[in-house]
Amino acid sequence: METKKRKTILEETIETIRSQLGSEMDSITVERAVIGLFFSGVRLSTGDGGICFTPVKEIPEAVCCPSSARAIPGAGKLTHQPVSYYLDEMDQNAPLKKALGIAVLNALSTSCWHRKTPKEYGFDLSIDPLEGAAIPEEAHVVVIGALVPYIKMLKARGKPFCILEKDARTLKADEMRYYVPPEHANEEISKADWLIITGTTLINDTLEDILDHCRSDANITLVGPTASMLPDAFFRRGVDSIGGITVTDPDKLLDTLIEAGSGYHFYGKSAERLVIRRYTVAIQ
């Protein structure tokens, strides 16, 4: 008997957005798209914006013009496309297509929130998702990704923790003592009390596997602008909170991204931090 394949987080999120926006979604288009050095972003015909981390390291073809052309999704033809164009292209094994599709999902999620205030979760603006968090002294903390602010926070805490990162070169010399190689990742994840996970795991298709190895009682926070979307599918898999962003001025944000801007350049100017926290009753 064939086992039915479980939908991914992104697939479930697309379905939730379709159910909330209905036929209106068919008329929504991408009016502007930007692929920046650090982040890529879009502005929809609704006026809503969304961004996603640009997965430059996932594009081995990006070394010369002829090979790079295959990696760039429809350069010169990205504007005035229906959102379905971007969403349908997400499973083409092309990192930049997936990044733009996620940016569209983030923008569409904002459209959903504008139309209906959710009852299953709440929002906090302009704060960090771990602001005021009381991590128990004995907690085993795992950071997944080279998340500089949280690594600095945990180093200052003075307690043991570990870092899981695909590219160890992104870590500083004094951070290598916290580094755990990939072959021991699942072991560390399965015994973690607290996990801080980068949203870029959505791009490289590792998030579902990570969450499958987490303990049911682990405290899980997903962070980064990439994960700024409807949280239902994340919460069903045990995530407790998401630290993303809300775009306040889409065109100004895209202007910043096209000039190789990062969070340091857009927070408080064209975007604000957004924390999405699930309530104690889990979504079924």
C-alpha positions as protocol buffer text, in pm:
chain_id: "A"
residue {
  index: 1
  type: MET
  ca { x: 0 y: 0 z: 0 }
}
residue {
  index: 2
  type: GLU
  ca { x: 143 y: 337 z: -103 }
}
residue {
  index: 3
  type: THR
  ca { x: 203 y: 588 z: 176 }
}
residue {
  index: 4
  type: LYS
  ca { x: 50 y: 927 z: 105 }
}
residue {
  index: 5
  type: LYS
  ca { x: 318 y: 1194 z: 89 }
}
residue {
  index: 6
  type: ARG
  ca { x: 273 y: 1466 z: 346 }
}
residue {
  index: 7
  type: LYS
  ca { x: 246 y: 1819 z: 213 }
}
residue {
  index: 8
  type: THR
  ca { x: 534 y: 2054 z: 287 }
}
residue {
  index: 9
  type: ILE
  ca { x: 504 y: 2366 z: 501 }
}
residue {
  index: 10
  type: LEU
  ca { x: 508 y: 2583 z: 190 }
}
residue {
  index: 11
  type: GLU
  ca { x: 242 y: 2373 z: 15 }
}
residue {
  index: 12
  type: GLU
  ca { x: 17 y: 2390 z: 319 }
}
residue {
  index: 13
  type: THR
  ca { x: 71 y: 2765 z: 346 }
}
residue {
  index: 14
  type: ILE
  ca { x: -27 y: 2816 z: -17 }
}
residue {
  index: 15
  type: GLU
  ca { x: -346 y: 2620 z: 45 }
}
residue {
  index: 16
  type: THR
  ca { x: -429 y: 2827 z: 354 }
}
residue {
  index: 17
  type: ILE
  ca { x: -374 y: 3152 z: 164 }
}
residue {
  index: 18
  type: ARG
  ca { x: -594 y: 3032 z: -122 }
}
residue {
  index: 19
  type: SER
  ca { x: -870 y: 2941 z: 122 }
}
residue {
  index: 20
  type: GLN
  ca { x: -853 y: 3285 z: 283 }
}
residue {
  index: 21
  type: LEU
  ca { x: -826 y: 3499 z: -29 }
}
residue {
  index: 22
  type: GLY
  ca { x: -1052 y: 3288 z: -250 }
}
residue {
  index: 23
  type: SER
  ca { x: -1107 y: 3404 z: -608 }
}
residue {
  index: 24
  type: GLU
  ca { x: -942 y: 3739 z: -526 }
}
residue {
  index: 25
  type: MET
  ca { x: -606 y: 3564 z: -539 }
}
residue {
  index: 26
  type: ASP
  ca { x: -647 y: 3503 z: -914 }
}
residue {
  index: 27
  type: SER
  ca { x: -641 y: 3877 z: -983 }
}
residue {
  index: 28
  type: ILE
  ca { x: -336 y: 3963 z: -768 }
}
residue {
  index: 29
  type: THR
  ca { x: -17 y: 4031 z: -962 }
}
residue {
  index: 30
  type: VAL
  ca { x: 345 y: 4108 z: -881 }
}
residue {
  index: 31
  type: GLU
  ca { x: 399 y: 4470 z: -976 }
}
residue {
  index: 32
  type: ARG
  ca { x: 767 y: 4482 z: -888 }
}
residue {
  index: 33
  type: ALA
  ca { x: 1035 y: 4218 z: -817 }
}
residue {
  index: 34
  type: VAL
  ca { x: 1393 y: 4264 z: -702 }
}
residue {
  index: 35
  type: ILE
  ca { x: 1674 y: 4010 z: -655 }
}
residue {
  index: 36
  type: GLY
  ca { x: 1921 y: 4171 z: -417 }
}
residue {
  index: 37
  type: LEU
  ca { x: 2254 y: 4052 z: -285 }
}
residue {
  index: 38
  type: PHE
  ca { x: 2119 y: 3964 z: 60 }
}
residue {
  index: 39
  type: PHE
  ca { x: 1742 y: 3966 z: 15 }
}
residue {
  index: 40
  type: SER
  ca { x: 1496 y: 3943 z: -272 }
}
residue {
  index: 41
  type: GLY
  ca { x: 1155 y: 4106 z: -259 }
}
residue {
  index: 42
  type: VAL
  ca { x: 825 y: 4182 z: -430 }
}
residue {
  index: 43
  type: ARG
  ca { x: 544 y: 4434 z: -422 }
}
residue {
  index: 44
  type: LEU
  ca { x: 198 y: 4305 z: -511 }
}
residue {
  index: 45
  type: SER
  ca { x: -89 y: 4484 z: -684 }
}
residue {
  index: 46
  type: THR
  ca { x: -254 y: 4487 z: -340 }
}
residue {
  index: 47
  type: GLY
  ca { x: 23 y: 4720 z: -220 }
}
residue {
  index: 48
  type: ASP
  ca { x: 165 y: 4453 z: 10 }
}
residue {
  index: 49
  type: GLY
  ca { x: 533 y: 4361 z: 10 }
}
residue {
  index: 50
  type: GLY
  ca { x: 737 y: 4059 z: 108 }
}
residue {
  index: 51
  type: ILE
  ca { x: 1100 y: 3951 z: 106 }
}
residue {
  index: 52
  type: CYS
  ca { x: 1314 y: 3640 z: 130 }
}
residue {
  index: 53
  type: PHE
  ca { x: 1682 y: 3567 z: 182 }
}
residue {
  index: 54
  type: THR
  ca { x: 1870 y: 3547 z: -149 }
}
residue {
  index: 55
  type: PRO
  ca { x: 2031 y: 3200 z: -162 }
}
residue {
  index: 56
  type: VAL
  ca { x: 2345 y: 3299 z: -352 }
}
residue {
  index: 57
  type: LYS
  ca { x: 2545 y: 3004 z: -218 }
}
residue {
  index: 58
  type: GLU
  ca { x: 2283 y: 2763 z: -353 }
}
residue {
  index: 59
  type: ILE
  ca { x: 2353 y: 2876 z: -712 }
}
residue {
  index: 60
  type: PRO
  ca { x: 2673 y: 2707 z: -834 }
}
residue {
  index: 61
  type: GLU
  ca { x: 2594 y: 2826 z: -1187 }
}
residue {
  index: 62
  type: ALA
  ca { x: 2640 y: 3193 z: -1084 }
}
residue {
  index: 63
  type: VAL
  ca { x: 2996 y: 3219 z: -1214 }
}
residue {
  index: 64
  type: CYS
  ca { x: 2957 y: 3349 z: -1568 }
}
residue {
  index: 65
  type: CYS
  ca { x: 2685 y: 3504 z: -1783 }
}
residue {
  index: 66
  type: PRO
  ca { x: 2579 y: 3199 z: -1993 }
}
residue {
  index: 67
  type: SER
  ca { x: 2548 y: 2961 z: -1696 }
}
residue {
  index: 68
  type: SER
  ca { x: 2404 y: 3227 z: -1463 }
}
residue {
  index: 69
  type: ALA
  ca { x: 2124 y: 3298 z: -1711 }
}
residue {
  index: 70
  type: ARG
  ca { x: 1982 y: 2953 z: -1637 }
}
residue {
  index: 71
  type: ALA
  ca { x: 1968 y: 3034 z: -1266 }
}
residue {
  index: 72
  type: ILE
  ca { x: 1790 y: 3370 z: -1295 }
}
residue {
  index: 73
  type: PRO
  ca { x: 1410 y: 3321 z: -1309 }
}
residue {
  index: 74
  type: GLY
  ca { x: 1270 y: 3511 z: -1608 }
}
residue {
  index: 75
  type: ALA
  ca { x: 1489 y: 3822 z: -1585 }
}
residue {
  index: 76
  type: GLY
  ca { x: 1315 y: 4111 z: -1758 }
}
residue {
  index: 77
  type: LYS
  ca { x: 974 y: 3941 z: -1740 }
}
residue {
  index: 78
  type: LEU
  ca { x: 901 y: 3937 z: -1369 }
}
residue {
  index: 79
  type: THR
  ca { x: 663 y: 4230 z: -1340 }
}
residue {
  index: 80
  type: HIS
  ca { x: 286 y: 4213 z: -1393 }
}
residue {
  index: 81
  type: GLN
  ca { x: 289 y: 3836 z: -1356 }
}
residue {
  index: 82
  type: PRO
  ca { x: 7 y: 3673 z: -1156 }
}
residue {
  index: 83
  type: VAL
  ca { x: 116 y: 3544 z: -816 }
}
residue {
  index: 84
  type: SER
  ca { x: 40 y: 3192 z: -937 }
}
residue {
  index: 85
  type: TYR
  ca { x: 333 y: 3226 z: -1180 }
}
residue {
  index: 86
  type: TYR
  ca { x: 571 y: 3258 z: -885 }
}
residue {
  index: 87
  type: LEU
  ca { x: 406 y: 2995 z: -668 }
}
residue {
  index: 88
  type: ASP
  ca { x: 395 y: 2736 z: -948 }
}
residue {
  index: 89
  type: GLU
  ca { x: 768 y: 2786 z: -1011 }
}
residue {
  index: 90
  type: MET
  ca { x: 873 y: 2716 z: -653 }
}
residue {
  index: 91
  type: ASP
  ca { x: 927 y: 2342 z: -699 }
}
residue {
  index: 92
  type: GLN
  ca { x: 1154 y: 2370 z: -1005 }
}
residue {
  index: 93
  type: ASN
  ca { x: 1476 y: 2302 z: -811 }
}
residue {
  index: 94
  type: ALA
  ca { x: 1583 y: 2661 z: -877 }
}
residue {
  index: 95
  type: PRO
  ca { x: 1681 y: 2846 z: -556 }
}
residue {
  index: 96
  type: LEU
  ca { x: 1605 y: 3194 z: -687 }
}
residue {
  index: 97
  type: LYS
  ca { x: 1260 y: 3088 z: -808 }
}
residue {
  index: 98
  type: LYS
  ca { x: 1189 y: 2947 z: -465 }
}
residue {
  index: 99
  type: ALA
  ca { x: 1315 y: 3266 z: -297 }
}
residue {
  index: 100
  type: LEU
  ca { x: 1085 y: 3485 z: -507 }
}
residue {
  index: 101
  type: GLY
  ca { x: 798 y: 3245 z: -446 }
}
residue {
  index: 102
  type: ILE
  ca { x: 854 y: 3271 z: -70 }
}
residue {
  index: 103
  type: ALA
  ca { x: 867 y: 3651 z: -97 }
}
residue {
  index: 104
  type: VAL
  ca { x: 527 y: 3634 z: -272 }
}
residue {
  index: 105
  type: LEU
  ca { x: 393 y: 3406 z: 4 }
}
residue {
  index: 106
  type: ASN
  ca { x: 507 y: 3656 z: 265 }
}
residue {
  index: 107
  type: ALA
  ca { x: 336 y: 3942 z: 81 }
}
residue {
  index: 108
  type: LEU
  ca { x: 16 y: 3739 z: 35 }
}
residue {
  index: 109
  type: SER
  ca { x: 20 y: 3654 z: 406 }
}
residue {
  index: 110
  type: THR
  ca { x: 14 y: 4025 z: 482 }
}
residue {
  index: 111
  type: SER
  ca { x: -284 y: 4056 z: 248 }
}
residue {
  index: 112
  type: CYS
  ca { x: -460 y: 3785 z: 450 }
}
residue {
  index: 113
  type: TRP
  ca { x: -387 y: 3962 z: 779 }
}
residue {
  index: 114
  type: HIS
  ca { x: -524 y: 4289 z: 641 }
}
residue {
  index: 115
  type: ARG
  ca { x: -851 y: 4117 z: 561 }
}
residue {
  index: 116
  type: LYS
  ca { x: -898 y: 3911 z: 876 }
}
residue {
  index: 117
  type: THR
  ca { x: -740 y: 3932 z: 1221 }
}
residue {
  index: 118
  type: PRO
  ca { x: -640 y: 3578 z: 1326 }
}
residue {
  index: 119
  type: LYS
  ca { x: -779 y: 3430 z: 1647 }
}
residue {
  index: 120
  type: GLU
  ca { x: -529 y: 3143 z: 1681 }
}
residue {
  index: 121
  type: TYR
  ca { x: -216 y: 3355 z: 1727 }
}
residue {
  index: 122
  type: GLY
  ca { x: -103 y: 3704 z: 1813 }
}
residue {
  index: 123
  type: PHE
  ca { x: 150 y: 3964 z: 1696 }
}
residue {
  index: 124
  type: ASP
  ca { x: 417 y: 4171 z: 1866 }
}
residue {
  index: 125
  type: LEU
  ca { x: 575 y: 4456 z: 1672 }
}
residue {
  index: 126
  type: SER
  ca { x: 927 y: 4601 z: 1686 }
}
residue {
  index: 127
  type: ILE
  ca { x: 1071 y: 4343 z: 1924 }
}
residue {
  index: 128
  type: ASP
  ca { x: 1301 y: 4045 z: 1894 }
}
residue {
  index: 129
  type: PRO
  ca { x: 1133 y: 3703 z: 1933 }
}
residue {
  index: 130
  type: LEU
  ca { x: 1365 y: 3614 z: 2221 }
}
residue {
  index: 131
  type: GLU
  ca { x: 1337 y: 3951 z: 2394 }
}
residue {
  index: 132
  type: GLY
  ca { x: 1278 y: 3882 z: 2762 }
}
residue {
  index: 133
  type: ALA
  ca { x: 1299 y: 3504 z: 2712 }
}
residue {
  index: 134
  type: ALA
  ca { x: 1394 y: 3320 z: 3027 }
}
residue {
  index: 135
  type: ILE
  ca { x: 1607 y: 3033 z: 2902 }
}
residue {
  index: 136
  type: PRO
  ca { x: 1655 y: 2789 z: 3192 }
}
residue {
  index: 137
  type: GLU
  ca { x: 2010 y: 2763 z: 3320 }
}
residue {
  index: 138
  type: GLU
  ca { x: 2031 y: 2393 z: 3240 }
}
residue {
  index: 139
  type: ALA
  ca { x: 1864 y: 2417 z: 2896 }
}
residue {
  index: 140
  type: HIS
  ca { x: 2044 y: 2259 z: 2603 }
}
residue {
  index: 141
  type: VAL
  ca { x: 2025 y: 2528 z: 2333 }
}
residue {
  index: 142
  type: VAL
  ca { x: 2079 y: 2462 z: 1963 }
}
residue {
  index: 143
  type: VAL
  ca { x: 2120 y: 2740 z: 1705 }
}
residue {
  index: 144
  type: ILE
  ca { x: 2061 y: 2634 z: 1346 }
}
residue {
  index: 145
  type: GLY
  ca { x: 2226 y: 2880 z: 1110 }
}
residue {
  index: 146
  type: ALA
  ca { x: 2494 y: 3146 z: 1152 }
}
residue {
  index: 147
  type: LEU
  ca { x: 2255 y: 3371 z: 1344 }
}
residue {
  index: 148
  type: VAL
  ca { x: 2496 y: 3634 z: 1470 }
}
residue {
  index: 149
  type: PRO
  ca { x: 2272 y: 3819 z: 1722 }
}
residue {
  index: 150
  type: TYR
  ca { x: 2166 y: 3496 z: 1893 }
}
residue {
  index: 151
  type: ILE
  ca { x: 2514 y: 3348 z: 1894 }
}
residue {
  index: 152
  type: LYS
  ca { x: 2638 y: 3667 z: 2064 }
}
residue {
  index: 153
  type: MET
  ca { x: 2351 y: 3648 z: 2313 }
}
residue {
  index: 154
  type: LEU
  ca { x: 2427 y: 3286 z: 2400 }
}
residue {
  index: 155
  type: LYS
  ca { x: 2800 y: 3349 z: 2429 }
}
residue {
  index: 156
  type: ALA
  ca { x: 2725 y: 3629 z: 2677 }
}
residue {
  index: 157
  type: ARG
  ca { x: 2493 y: 3392 z: 2868 }
}
residue {
  index: 158
  type: GLY
  ca { x: 2798 y: 3186 z: 2953 }
}
residue {
  index: 159
  type: LYS
  ca { x: 2633 y: 2844 z: 2923 }
}
residue {
  index: 160
  type: PRO
  ca { x: 2710 y: 2563 z: 2677 }
}
residue {
  index: 161
  type: PHE
  ca { x: 2521 y: 2561 z: 2347 }
}
residue {
  index: 162
  type: CYS
  ca { x: 2585 y: 2437 z: 1997 }
}
residue {
  index: 163
  type: ILE
  ca { x: 2567 y: 2573 z: 1642 }
}
residue {
  index: 164
  type: LEU
  ca { x: 2456 y: 2375 z: 1338 }
}
residue {
  index: 165
  type: GLU
  ca { x: 2556 y: 2544 z: 1013 }
}
residue {
  index: 166
  type: LYS
  ca { x: 2605 y: 2409 z: 659 }
}
residue {
  index: 167
  type: ASP
  ca { x: 2898 y: 2640 z: 589 }
}
residue {
  index: 168
  type: ALA
  ca { x: 3133 y: 2652 z: 888 }
}
residue {
  index: 169
  type: ARG
  ca { x: 3330 y: 2930 z: 716 }
}
residue {
  index: 170
  type: THR
  ca { x: 3058 y: 3176 z: 819 }
}
residue {
  index: 171
  type: LEU
  ca { x: 3154 y: 3131 z: 1186 }
}
residue {
  index: 172
  type: LYS
  ca { x: 3426 y: 3325 z: 1366 }
}
residue {
  index: 173
  type: ALA
  ca { x: 3730 y: 3147 z: 1506 }
}
residue {
  index: 174
  type: ASP
  ca { x: 3608 y: 3174 z: 1868 }
}
residue {
  index: 175
  type: GLU
  ca { x: 3267 y: 3031 z: 1766 }
}
residue {
  index: 176
  type: MET
  ca { x: 3406 y: 2707 z: 1624 }
}
residue {
  index: 177
  type: ARG
  ca { x: 3412 y: 2549 z: 1970 }
}
residue {
  index: 178
  type: TYR
  ca { x: 3029 y: 2557 z: 1958 }
}
residue {
  index: 179
  type: TYR
  ca { x: 3011 y: 2414 z: 1607 }
}
residue {
  index: 180
  type: VAL
  ca { x: 2870 y: 2065 z: 1553 }
}
residue {
  index: 181
  type: PRO
  ca { x: 2937 y: 1893 z: 1218 }
}
residue {
  index: 182
  type: PRO
  ca { x: 2638 y: 1782 z: 1005 }
}
residue {
  index: 183
  type: GLU
  ca { x: 2676 y: 1412 z: 1085 }
}
residue {
  index: 184
  type: HIS
  ca { x: 2585 y: 1484 z: 1450 }
}
residue {
  index: 185
  type: ALA
  ca { x: 2306 y: 1734 z: 1377 }
}
residue {
  index: 186
  type: ASN
  ca { x: 2008 y: 1506 z: 1438 }
}
residue {
  index: 187
  type: GLU
  ca { x: 2153 y: 1390 z: 1769 }
}
residue {
  index: 188
  type: GLU
  ca { x: 2185 y: 1749 z: 1893 }
}
residue {
  index: 189
  type: ILE
  ca { x: 1841 y: 1846 z: 1765 }
}
residue {
  index: 190
  type: SER
  ca { x: 1671 y: 1552 z: 1933 }
}
residue {
  index: 191
  type: LYS
  ca { x: 1808 y: 1643 z: 2277 }
}
residue {
  index: 192
  type: ALA
  ca { x: 1760 y: 2020 z: 2251 }
}
residue {
  index: 193
  type: ASP
  ca { x: 1539 y: 2203 z: 2502 }
}
residue {
  index: 194
  type: TRP
  ca { x: 1551 y: 2528 z: 2299 }
}
residue {
  index: 195
  type: LEU
  ca { x: 1604 y: 2565 z: 1927 }
}
residue {
  index: 196
  type: ILE
  ca { x: 1659 y: 2888 z: 1735 }
}
residue {
  index: 197
  type: ILE
  ca { x: 1624 y: 2809 z: 1364 }
}
residue {
  index: 198
  type: THR
  ca { x: 1700 y: 3030 z: 1065 }
}
residue {
  index: 199
  type: GLY
  ca { x: 1414 y: 3081 z: 821 }
}
residue {
  index: 200
  type: THR
  ca { x: 1650 y: 3003 z: 533 }
}
residue {
  index: 201
  type: THR
  ca { x: 1587 y: 2635 z: 611 }
}
residue {
  index: 202
  type: LEU
  ca { x: 1267 y: 2691 z: 412 }
}
residue {
  index: 203
  type: ILE
  ca { x: 1474 y: 2755 z: 102 }
}
residue {
  index: 204
  type: ASN
  ca { x: 1708 y: 2457 z: 126 }
}
residue {
  index: 205
  type: ASP
  ca { x: 1428 y: 2213 z: 223 }
}
residue {
  index: 206
  type: THR
  ca { x: 1574 y: 2117 z: 560 }
}
residue {
  index: 207
  type: LEU
  ca { x: 1315 y: 2264 z: 799 }
}
residue {
  index: 208
  type: GLU
  ca { x: 1068 y: 1973 z: 793 }
}
residue {
  index: 209
  type: ASP
  ca { x: 1341 y: 1721 z: 876 }
}
residue {
  index: 210
  type: ILE
  ca { x: 1471 y: 1942 z: 1157 }
}
residue {
  index: 211
  type: LEU
  ca { x: 1125 y: 1974 z: 1312 }
}
residue {
  index: 212
  type: ASP
  ca { x: 1067 y: 1599 z: 1278 }
}
residue {
  index: 213
  type: HIS
  ca { x: 1371 y: 1541 z: 1501 }
}
residue {
  index: 214
  type: CYS
  ca { x: 1269 y: 1793 z: 1770 }
}
residue {
  index: 215
  type: ARG
  ca { x: 1127 y: 1678 z: 2100 }
}
residue {
  index: 216
  type: SER
  ca { x: 758 y: 1752 z: 2148 }
}
residue {
  index: 217
  type: ASP
  ca { x: 835 y: 1963 z: 2456 }
}
residue {
  index: 218
  type: ALA
  ca { x: 1116 y: 2166 z: 2296 }
}
residue {
  index: 219
  type: ASN
  ca { x: 1080 y: 2542 z: 2268 }
}
residue {
  index: 220
  type: ILE
  ca { x: 1122 y: 2627 z: 1899 }
}
residue {
  index: 221
  type: THR
  ca { x: 1170 y: 2974 z: 1751 }
}
residue {
  index: 222
  type: LEU
  ca { x: 1202 y: 3034 z: 1378 }
}
residue {
  index: 223
  type: VAL
  ca { x: 1372 y: 3361 z: 1286 }
}
residue {
  index: 224
  type: GLY
  ca { x: 1441 y: 3579 z: 985 }
}
residue {
  index: 225
  type: PRO
  ca { x: 1246 y: 3774 z: 722 }
}
residue {
  index: 226
  type: THR
  ca { x: 1215 y: 3459 z: 508 }
}
residue {
  index: 227
  type: ALA
  ca { x: 963 y: 3310 z: 754 }
}
residue {
  index: 228
  type: SER
  ca { x: 724 y: 3609 z: 762 }
}
residue {
  index: 229
  type: MET
  ca { x: 417 y: 3415 z: 652 }
}
residue {
  index: 230
  type: LEU
  ca { x: 98 y: 3256 z: 783 }
}
residue {
  index: 231
  type: PRO
  ca { x: 218 y: 3042 z: 1074 }
}
residue {
  index: 232
  type: ASP
  ca { x: -43 y: 2766 z: 1077 }
}
residue {
  index: 233
  type: ALA
  ca { x: 172 y: 2497 z: 910 }
}
residue {
  index: 234
  type: PHE
  ca { x: 470 y: 2583 z: 1136 }
}
residue {
  index: 235
  type: PHE
  ca { x: 263 y: 2569 z: 1453 }
}
residue {
  index: 236
  type: ARG
  ca { x: 120 y: 2230 z: 1355 }
}
residue {
  index: 237
  type: ARG
  ca { x: 478 y: 2102 z: 1353 }
}
residue {
  index: 238
  type: GLY
  ca { x: 569 y: 2236 z: 1696 }
}
residue {
  index: 239
  type: VAL
  ca { x: 711 y: 2584 z: 1629 }
}
residue {
  index: 240
  type: ASP
  ca { x: 624 y: 2819 z: 1918 }
}
residue {
  index: 241
  type: SER
  ca { x: 706 y: 3157 z: 1768 }
}
residue {
  index: 242
  type: ILE
  ca { x: 826 y: 3318 z: 1446 }
}
residue {
  index: 243
  type: GLY
  ca { x: 1041 y: 3629 z: 1434 }
}
residue {
  index: 244
  type: GLY
  ca { x: 994 y: 3782 z: 1091 }
}
residue {
  index: 245
  type: ILE
  ca { x: 916 y: 4126 z: 953 }
}
residue {
  index: 246
  type: THR
  ca { x: 624 y: 4332 z: 830 }
}
residue {
  index: 247
  type: VAL
  ca { x: 690 y: 4554 z: 530 }
}
residue {
  index: 248
  type: THR
  ca { x: 576 y: 4913 z: 589 }
}
residue {
  index: 249
  type: ASP
  ca { x: 700 y: 5075 z: 267 }
}
residue {
  index: 250
  type: PRO
  ca { x: 741 y: 4816 z: -12 }
}
residue {
  index: 251
  type: ASP
  ca { x: 897 y: 5044 z: -275 }
}
residue {
  index: 252
  type: LYS
  ca { x: 1144 y: 5196 z: -33 }
}
residue {
  index: 253
  type: LEU
  ca { x: 1236 y: 4847 z: 86 }
}
residue {
  index: 254
  type: LEU
  ca { x: 1292 y: 4721 z: -269 }
}
residue {
  index: 255
  type: ASP
  ca { x: 1502 y: 5027 z: -347 }
}
residue {
  index: 256
  type: THR
  ca { x: 1718 y: 4933 z: -48 }
}
residue {
  index: 257
  type: LEU
  ca { x: 1747 y: 4569 z: -151 }
}
residue {
  index: 258
  type: ILE
  ca { x: 1852 y: 4654 z: -503 }
}
residue {
  index: 259
  type: GLU
  ca { x: 2142 y: 4850 z: -351 }
}
residue {
  index: 260
  type: ALA
  ca { x: 2257 y: 4538 z: -159 }
}
residue {
  index: 261
  type: GLY
  ca { x: 2078 y: 4645 z: 158 }
}
residue {
  index: 262
  type: SER
  ca { x: 2027 y: 4413 z: 455 }
}
residue {
  index: 263
  type: GLY
  ca { x: 1834 y: 4430 z: 781 }
}
residue {
  index: 264
  type: TYR
  ca { x: 2062 y: 4700 z: 914 }
}
residue {
  index: 265
  type: HIS
  ca { x: 1939 y: 4923 z: 631 }
}
residue {
  index: 266
  type: PHE
  ca { x: 1563 y: 4857 z: 634 }
}
residue {
  index: 267
  type: TYR
  ca { x: 1459 y: 4795 z: 997 }
}
residue {
  index: 268
  type: GLY
  ca { x: 1275 y: 5100 z: 1127 }
}
residue {
  index: 269
  type: LYS
  ca { x: 1271 y: 5258 z: 781 }
}
residue {
  index: 270
  type: SER
  ca { x: 1074 y: 5040 z: 541 }
}
residue {
  index: 271
  type: ALA
  ca { x: 1008 y: 4733 z: 757 }
}
residue {
  index: 272
  type: GLU
  ca { x: 953 y: 4646 z: 1123 }
}
residue {
  index: 273
  type: ARG
  ca { x: 1025 y: 4336 z: 1323 }
}
residue {
  index: 274
  type: LEU
  ca { x: 720 y: 4115 z: 1367 }
}
residue {
  index: 275
  type: VAL
  ca { x: 685 y: 3831 z: 1617 }
}
residue {
  index: 276
  type: ILE
  ca { x: 405 y: 3579 z: 1567 }
}
residue {
  index: 277
  type: ARG
  ca { x: 326 y: 3374 z: 1877 }
}
residue {
  index: 278
  type: ARG
  ca { x: 88 y: 3083 z: 1894 }
}
residue {
  index: 279
  type: TYR
  ca { x: -163 y: 3069 z: 2175 }
}
residue {
  index: 280
  type: THR
  ca { x: -162 y: 2778 z: 2418 }
}
residue {
  index: 281
  type: VAL
  ca { x: -432 y: 2590 z: 2227 }
}
residue {
  index: 282
  type: ALA
  ca { x: -264 y: 2435 z: 1924 }
}
residue {
  index: 283
  type: ILE
  ca { x: -408 y: 2463 z: 1574 }
}
residue {
  index: 284
  type: GLN
  ca { x: -563 y: 2135 z: 1464 }
}
